[in-house]
Amino acid sequence: MISTCRRCGRTDRIISARLGYCAPCIRGQFEEVWPEIETVHQESRRAFNLPLAPPGTPWARSAPSVSTPVAFPKGGMASAGAAWLKMADCEGEPRPGPASVSTMIPCPPTAWLTGSAPGAPAPAIPNTPANPVRNAAAPTWRSFTTPAISTASIARTGPSRRPPLRGDRVSAAELAAAVRPNTACICYFGGDPTPQLPHALATARLALEAARGAGRLLRICWETNGAMQERWLQPLAASSLNNGGVIKFDLKTFSEEMHLALTGVSNSQTLQNFASLARRMGERPDVPLLCASTLLVPGYVDLEEIHGLARFIAALNPEIPYSLLGFYPQFVMNDLPVTSRDFAFQAQDAAQAAGLKRVRLGNLHLLC
């Protein structure tokens, strides 16, 4: 589908008719185009019966784990980006969390977890036919409104739809008890674990204590947009540093204008947090504590964005692993094509030219 930028008149397959504007106009004329783009984010929230902006009351408390100020009425609920949050989930105690973050999904182990890849942590976790290693994936709610994402269904666990598990709340202890003896890793992904970070950290701590008591190895990994308040970075790093776990930041764009266009929020907190964690890379040089990924949204996450992100990462530490992921059209921006194979390799070359030493392409099967 060929669409036209409503400002400059340019036509291209990699202009989203839903977003309405091309990348150069978004970066160069942001104040002019933002009001219309903002309505796209409001529509995506409305689709899930979420408020168009985080609500607040004079007696409300703010959530410490999300960067955007969110006010919580006593006993009520509020929205951070596109995620519904309950008051107790955002307090710094291991209180019960919503069932949507309490699903431990068994999934096959990655190579570095089982020691079958170069640079795998030692000692490796044995993986045999008699005792196959498994990972536990903990999906979580979203904290950004992202019209380009393919996991929009996670947001449907708000008040308009009952969570998938029995009951509304699961304690950290109950969730940690769901970890099986052959679980090699708990991976918190999304959505994003940020809105329920205190609950997720408490679960990780209890699961690690149980594994150590049983003489087992267990790793804690995180996939996040990195937009939590800075005071949560240290417990996040501590949860993974000594057990071989990895923290992966989804760095969506380099320019703040493009990040606002694609997510509805600034990326300043994300970049600041990434830089803070990068300074701790030397504490575990054998297996990187921190890595990053970027979704190659056609026409918007272009070579300018990739070059900016790669320069930013390389200036912190050129050894930080960086993955470039193929885009598949879903949700609001379903009028864009799949990432082209040619562009993916151009992006990889650009990231390497910017100084990064460990750049890989992911989702190769999606590339056209």
C-alpha positions, 0 to 999 in steps of 0.5 A: 500500500502506498500512502502520502505524508499529509505534510510534505506530500511524499508518497511511499510504501513505508509511510503509515496512513494511520500515523499520517506523516513520514519520518523526516516530517516527524523529526523536523516538524514535530510540533506541527504534526504531533497533535494529529499523531497524538490522536492515534495514541488516544485511539489505541488506548480507547480500543482497550477501554483505557483512559486517554491520559493517566487519571489523577486525584488530589489524594492519589499516590504515584507509581515508583516503578514507571517514569511517567507520573501516574496518580492512583486513587485509593483503592482504585486503578489507573493507566500508565501508558496502555497498562492498567495498574492496581495500587498495591502492585506499585508499592515497594513491597511484595504484595499480590500482583495481577494474574496477567503477570503471574503466568509462568510459561515453559519454553525451550532454553536458549543456547547460552543458558545451556552452555552450548554457545561460546561465552556461555556462563560457567558452570553451565546448566546441564541439559539432557534428554532425561532432564531437559532444561526449560525457561519460564517466561513471565509475560507482563502488561505494557507501559508504553502505548506503541501502535507498532507493536505486535503484542497488543493483546496483552493490554486486554487484561485491563478491567474490560477483560478478566485475566487469564488465570483463576482469581485476580491476584497472585502473590510473589510467593505463589508465583515463585513456587510455580518455578519447576526444578528444571527451570534454568531461567525466569525471563520477564518480558512483555508487555513490560515488567516495569509497571509491576516491577516490585512484584516481579523483583520480589518473585525473582528474589524468592525463586533464587532463594529456593533454587540456592537452597536446593542447590540448583542454578537459576538465572533472572532475565529481563526484557524492558523498555527501560523507562522505570525510575532510576532508583529501581536500576540497582535492584534490577541489576542485582537480580541478574548480576550474580546468576548469569542473567541478562537485562535487555533494553528495547531501544525503539528510537534515538530521536525523542520526536520519533520515540514520541510518535511511535510510543507516546512518551519520551525516551529520555529516561530509557537512554539515561537508565541504559547509560547507568547500567552500561557503567556496570558492564565490567562487573561481569565481563564473561557474559554481558549484563546488558544488551539492546534490541531495536525493532526495524519499523519500516520508514520510521526506524530508519538508518538515521535512527539506527546510526544514532542508537549505535553511536550512543551504545558504542560510546558507552561500551562497544561490546554491548550486544545489539540485535536488530529485529524484523517488523511484522505489521499488526495492531494500529500500524498494520499498513506498513510492509514487513522489514526488507532484507536489504534494509536489515543488512544496511542497518546492521552495517550502519550499526557496525560502522558506528562502532558496535562490535556485536551486532546481529539480525534477529527474526530473519524469517520475517524479512522479505 
